[in-house]
């Protein structure tokens, strides 16, 4: 075997040196990747902790927000001994109707929280009219009707989805499918769906609850009244869903009445 000349030796030495450099470079890269990976793991851990903290803060803020809503409703109706149970029933009746109508979960939840604010405008109605045990005069009824517009003004111009929905409900829950309601005389689908849902929930609760001017109606009589208002006072589709699921509404009523009223769900 012949010996390698200097040129070949130099070339091999260069190759060896290049390989050594590549090896050292790759080794440094691996170290860099390991360091970067460790940093990413730490960042991910820190981000997860921050996310959990933000979630906790959000839940606390949401709880405070809903508690404020609950107290606003109580302020409007605090003279009624049935206020607590009325709020709870309205919240759950309206949410159940929305759910049975196939609304998205977020809309169901928003209606659940917004529905109890339907009568917040009553805070602007004199007690002598609001708590009158006898029949209202025409003039007094005109004053009572303004609770819809008062409520809408109280709730207006909010950035909150729930309060925006509550504003629509406040102004529209006394509208009737046949256009004979108030304050705007809207009819059919021109009435916001949330208003149509709350309208039926409110009447069912009013019929089956004791008020200063009346005793609670028997369930059978209340359902008969609602059936007769199918397509008149109430959206026929909403009415059908209610009547098809009336047992669930009665179950809610029994649960809330037995508990003596609770704050808004989630508070």
C-alpha positions as a Python dict, from the first residue, in 0.01 Angstrom:
ca = {
    (1, 'X'): (0, 0, 0),
    (2, 'X'): (138, 340, -94),
    (3, 'X'): (178, 624, 148),
    (4, 'X'): (-50, 927, 145),
    (5, 'X'): (105, 1240, 7),
    (6, 'X'): (95, 1564, 203),
    (7, 'X'): (-190, 1701, -3),
    (8, 'X'): (-410, 1406, 85),
    (9, 'X'): (-309, 1424, 453),
    (10, 'X'): (-390, 1792, 461),
    (11, 'X'): (-728, 1725, 301),
    (12, 'X'): (-810, 1451, 552),
    (13, 'X'): (-701, 1674, 836),
    (14, 'X'): (-927, 1946, 703),
    (15, 'X'): (-1218, 1701, 681),
    (16, 'X'): (-1151, 1588, 1036),
    (17, 'X'): (-1138, 1947, 1155),
    (18, 'X'): (-1461, 2031, 969),
    (19, 'X'): (-1635, 1728, 1120),
    (20, 'X'): (-1517, 1831, 1463),
    (21, 'X'): (-1653, 2179, 1405),
    (22, 'X'): (-1987, 2037, 1282),
    (23, 'X'): (-2003, 1811, 1587),
    (24, 'X'): (-1930, 2101, 1823),
    (25, 'X'): (-2185, 2315, 1640),
    (26, 'X'): (-2455, 2048, 1658),
    (27, 'X'): (-2372, 1991, 2024),
    (28, 'X'): (-2414, 2361, 2093),
    (29, 'X'): (-2741, 2359, 1897),
    (30, 'X'): (-2868, 2068, 2107),
    (31, 'X'): (-2777, 2255, 2423),
    (32, 'X'): (-2952, 2560, 2287),
    (33, 'X'): (-3262, 2353, 2199),
    (34, 'X'): (-3264, 2195, 2544),
    (35, 'X'): (-3239, 2539, 2704),
    (36, 'X'): (-3513, 2672, 2477),
    (37, 'X'): (-3730, 2369, 2556),
    (38, 'X'): (-3681, 2422, 2928),
    (39, 'X'): (-3775, 2788, 2887),
    (40, 'X'): (-4086, 2693, 2687),
    (41, 'X'): (-4190, 2448, 2958),
    (42, 'X'): (-4145, 2720, 3219),
    (43, 'X'): (-4335, 2972, 3005),
    (44, 'X'): (-4618, 2720, 2956),
    (45, 'X'): (-4632, 2656, 3330),
    (46, 'X'): (-4636, 3030, 3406),
    (47, 'X'): (-4903, 3087, 3141),
    (48, 'X'): (-5118, 2810, 3286),
    (49, 'X'): (-5089, 2962, 3634),
    (50, 'X'): (-5174, 3307, 3497),
    (51, 'X'): (-5474, 3165, 3308),
    (52, 'X'): (-5604, 2998, 3624),
    (53, 'X'): (-5561, 3322, 3818),
    (54, 'X'): (-5741, 3522, 3548),
    (55, 'X'): (-6021, 3265, 3541),
    (56, 'X'): (-6062, 3297, 3917),
    (57, 'X'): (-6068, 3677, 3891),
    (58, 'X'): (-6323, 3657, 3606),
    (59, 'X'): (-6547, 3426, 3808),
    (60, 'X'): (-6526, 3661, 4105),
    (61, 'X'): (-6613, 3960, 3885),
    (62, 'X'): (-6900, 3770, 3723),
    (63, 'X'): (-7032, 3676, 4066),
    (64, 'X'): (-7015, 4038, 4180),
    (65, 'X'): (-7180, 4151, 3857),
    (66, 'X'): (-7469, 3907, 3893),
    (67, 'X'): (-7504, 3994, 4259),
    (68, 'X'): (-7540, 4360, 4159),
    (69, 'X'): (-7811, 4265, 3909),
    (70, 'X'): (-7990, 4065, 4175),
    (71, 'X'): (-7985, 4358, 4416),
    (72, 'X'): (-8110, 4593, 4143),
    (73, 'X'): (-8410, 4367, 4090),
    (74, 'X'): (-8475, 4343, 4464),
    (75, 'X'): (-8461, 4723, 4490),
    (76, 'X'): (-8735, 4750, 4229),
    (77, 'X'): (-8965, 4497, 4392),
    (78, 'X'): (-8860, 4483, 4756),
    (79, 'X'): (-9207, 4569, 4891),
    (80, 'X'): (-9351, 4247, 4749),
    (81, 'X'): (-9315, 3967, 5003),
    (82, 'X'): (-9290, 3719, 4716),
    (83, 'X'): (-8999, 3901, 4547),
    (84, 'X'): (-8733, 3637, 4615),
    (85, 'X'): (-8936, 3346, 4484),
    (86, 'X'): (-9072, 3553, 4195),
    (87, 'X'): (-8718, 3637, 4078),
    (88, 'X'): (-8607, 3275, 4103),
    (89, 'X'): (-8915, 3143, 3924),
    (90, 'X'): (-8892, 3401, 3644),
    (91, 'X'): (-8526, 3322, 3591),
    (92, 'X'): (-8578, 2948, 3566),
    (93, 'X'): (-8909, 2957, 3375),
    (94, 'X'): (-8760, 3181, 3107),
    (95, 'X'): (-8439, 2980, 3078),
    (96, 'X'): (-8636, 2655, 3044),
    (97, 'X'): (-8855, 2802, 2771),
    (98, 'X'): (-8548, 2930, 2586),
    (99, 'X'): (-8382, 2590, 2615),
    (100, 'X'): (-8691, 2403, 2492),
    (101, 'X'): (-8713, 2643, 2198),
    (102, 'X'): (-8364, 2531, 2097),
    (103, 'X'): (-8175, 2854, 2165),
    (104, 'X'): (-7793, 2830, 2198),
    (105, 'X'): (-7658, 2772, 2550),
    (106, 'X'): (-7519, 3125, 2573),
    (107, 'X'): (-7858, 3277, 2484),
    (108, 'X'): (-8029, 3053, 2738),
    (109, 'X'): (-7789, 3170, 3007),
    (110, 'X'): (-7831, 3537, 2912),
    (111, 'X'): (-8211, 3506, 2930),
    (112, 'X'): (-8176, 3327, 3264),
    (113, 'X'): (-7998, 3631, 3408),
    (114, 'X'): (-8186, 3905, 3219),
    (115, 'X'): (-8546, 3784, 3266),
    (116, 'X'): (-8576, 3882, 3635),
    (117, 'X'): (-8506, 4245, 3538),
    (118, 'X'): (-8826, 4268, 3332),
    (119, 'X'): (-9005, 4482, 3594),
    (120, 'X'): (-8710, 4691, 3715),
    (121, 'X'): (-8899, 5000, 3597),
    (122, 'X'): (-9149, 4951, 3879),
    (123, 'X'): (-8901, 5137, 4095),
    (124, 'X'): (-9045, 5452, 3934),
    (125, 'X'): (-9412, 5368, 4005),
    (126, 'X'): (-9578, 5514, 4319),
    (127, 'X'): (-9645, 5258, 4593),
    (128, 'X'): (-10007, 5371, 4617),
    (129, 'X'): (-10061, 5237, 4266),
    (130, 'X'): (-9815, 4949, 4269),
    (131, 'X'): (-9951, 4798, 4592),
    (132, 'X'): (-10316, 4893, 4546),
    (133, 'X'): (-10533, 4598, 4656),
    (134, 'X'): (-10831, 4691, 4439),
    (135, 'X'): (-10883, 4745, 4067),
    (136, 'X'): (-10678, 5020, 3907),
    (137, 'X'): (-10844, 5318, 3744),
    (138, 'X'): (-10770, 5387, 3377),
    (139, 'X'): (-10537, 5669, 3480),
    (140, 'X'): (-10354, 5445, 3729),
    (141, 'X'): (-10314, 5172, 3468),
    (142, 'X'): (-10159, 5422, 3227),
    (143, 'X'): (-9905, 5502, 3499),
    (144, 'X'): (-9836, 5132, 3561),
    (145, 'X'): (-9768, 5086, 3189),
    (146, 'X'): (-9479, 5330, 3207),
    (147, 'X'): (-9272, 5078, 3404),
    (148, 'X'): (-9174, 4929, 3067),
    (149, 'X'): (-9020, 5250, 2937),
    (150, 'X'): (-8873, 5341, 3276),
    (151, 'X'): (-8706, 5000, 3293),
    (152, 'X'): (-8567, 5036, 2942),
    (153, 'X'): (-8419, 5377, 3032),
    (154, 'X'): (-8258, 5237, 3347),
    (155, 'X'): (-8097, 4955, 3147),
    (156, 'X'): (-8011, 5154, 2833),
    (157, 'X'): (-7665, 5213, 2685),
    (158, 'X'): (-7489, 4927, 2860),
    (159, 'X'): (-7197, 4740, 2706),
    (160, 'X'): (-7308, 4422, 2882),
    (161, 'X'): (-7488, 4164, 2667),
    (162, 'X'): (-7707, 4068, 2961),
    (163, 'X'): (-7816, 4426, 3033),
    (164, 'X'): (-7873, 4491, 2662),
    (165, 'X'): (-8102, 4188, 2656),
    (166, 'X'): (-8269, 4300, 2979),
    (167, 'X'): (-8344, 4635, 2816),
    (168, 'X'): (-8521, 4459, 2528),
    (169, 'X'): (-8716, 4245, 2773),
    (170, 'X'): (-8816, 4541, 2991),
    (171, 'X'): (-8959, 4734, 2695),
    (172, 'X'): (-9128, 4437, 2524),
    (173, 'X'): (-9259, 4189, 2782),
    (174, 'X'): (-9607, 4348, 2781),
    (175, 'X'): (-9638, 4348, 2403),
    (176, 'X'): (-9891, 4097, 2265),
    (177, 'X'): (-9871, 3869, 1964),
    (178, 'X'): (-10190, 4030, 1824),
    (179, 'X'): (-10050, 4383, 1854),
    (180, 'X'): (-10275, 4490, 2142),
    (181, 'X'): (-10005, 4517, 2405),
    (182, 'X'): (-9792, 4809, 2522),
    (183, 'X'): (-9595, 5034, 2510),
    (184, 'X'): (-9543, 5024, 2130),
    (185, 'X'): (-9822, 4795, 2010),
    (186, 'X'): (-9576, 4557, 1843),
    (187, 'X'): (-9709, 4231, 1700),
    (188, 'X'): (-9585, 3889, 1593),
    (189, 'X'): (-9215, 3849, 1522),
    (190, 'X'): (-9158, 4224, 1563),
    (191, 'X'): (-9159, 4152, 1936),
    (192, 'X'): (-8812, 4033, 2046),
    (193, 'X'): (-8815, 3658, 2116),
    (194, 'X'): (-8681, 3714, 2468),
    (195, 'X'): (-8976, 3947, 2533),
    (196, 'X'): (-9220, 3682, 2408),
    (197, 'X'): (-9059, 3421, 2632),
    (198, 'X'): (-9069, 3642, 2940),
    (199, 'X'): (-9426, 3752, 2865),
    (200, 'X'): (-9556, 3398, 2901),
    (201, 'X'): (-9333, 3318, 3198),
    (202, 'X'): (-9446, 3637, 3374),
    (203, 'X'): (-9816, 3575, 3319),
    (204, 'X'): (-9793, 3212, 3430),
    (205, 'X'): (-9611, 3320, 3745),
    (206, 'X'): (-9860, 3603, 3809),
    (207, 'X'): (-10160, 3374, 3762),
    (208, 'X'): (-10026, 3107, 3997),
    (209, 'X'): (-9899, 3345, 4268),
    (210, 'X'): (-10076, 3550, 4533),
    (211, 'X'): (-10077, 3924, 4470),
    (212, 'X'): (-10211, 4219, 4676),
    (213, 'X'): (-10518, 4229, 4452),
    (214, 'X'): (-10583, 3853, 4411),
    (215, 'X'): (-10524, 3501, 4536),
    (216, 'X'): (-10327, 3248, 4336),
    (217, 'X'): (-10530, 3076, 4065),
    (218, 'X'): (-10548, 2697, 4057),
    (219, 'X'): (-10301, 2551, 3806),
    (220, 'X'): (-10580, 2417, 3583),
    (221, 'X'): (-10741, 2761, 3556),
    (222, 'X'): (-10406, 2929, 3485),
    (223, 'X'): (-10332, 2681, 3204),
    (224, 'X'): (-10681, 2733, 3060),
    (225, 'X'): (-10621, 3109, 3046),
    (226, 'X'): (-10286, 3061, 2873),
    (227, 'X'): (-10438, 2820, 2618),
    (228, 'X'): (-10710, 3075, 2536),
    (229, 'X'): (-10441, 3339, 2476),
    (230, 'X'): (-10258, 3113, 2227),
    (231, 'X'): (-10191, 3334, 1923),
    (232, 'X'): (-10357, 3630, 2093),
    (233, 'X'): (-10149, 3748, 2387),
    (234, 'X'): (-9878, 3486, 2340),
    (235, 'X'): (-9656, 3369, 2056),
    (236, 'X'): (-9823, 3041, 1946),
    (237, 'X'): (-9490, 2861, 1911),
    (238, 'X'): (-9376, 2965, 2258),
    (239, 'X'): (-9716, 2870, 2400),
    (240, 'X'): (-9703, 2523, 2244),
    (241, 'X'): (-9358, 2459, 2390),
    (242, 'X'): (-9476, 2574, 2732),
    (243, 'X'): (-9787, 2355, 2728),
    (244, 'X'): (-9589, 2054, 2602),
    (245, 'X'): (-9350, 2087, 2897),
    (246, 'X'): (-9579, 2221, 3166),
    (247, 'X'): (-9482, 1945, 3411),
    (248, 'X'): (-9124, 2078, 3415),
    (249, 'X'): (-9248, 2430, 3487),
    (250, 'X'): (-9462, 2305, 3773),
    (251, 'X'): (-9161, 2117, 3910),
    (252, 'X'): (-8957, 2439, 3907),
    (253, 'X'): (-9240, 2623, 4083),
    (254, 'X'): (-9258, 2359, 4356),
    (255, 'X'): (-8879, 2358, 4404),
    (256, 'X'): (-8849, 2737, 4427),
    (257, 'X'): (-9151, 2775, 4652),
    (258, 'X'): (-9020, 2502, 4883),
    (259, 'X'): (-8679, 2673, 4902),
    (260, 'X'): (-8837, 3009, 4976),
    (261, 'X'): (-8661, 3187, 4691),
    (262, 'X'): (-8293, 3199, 4604),
    (263, 'X'): (-8062, 3457, 4442),
    (264, 'X'): (-8007, 3454, 4070),
    (265, 'X'): (-7846, 3128, 3954),
    (266, 'X'): (-7469, 3152, 3965),
    (267, 'X'): (-7460, 3421, 4234),
}
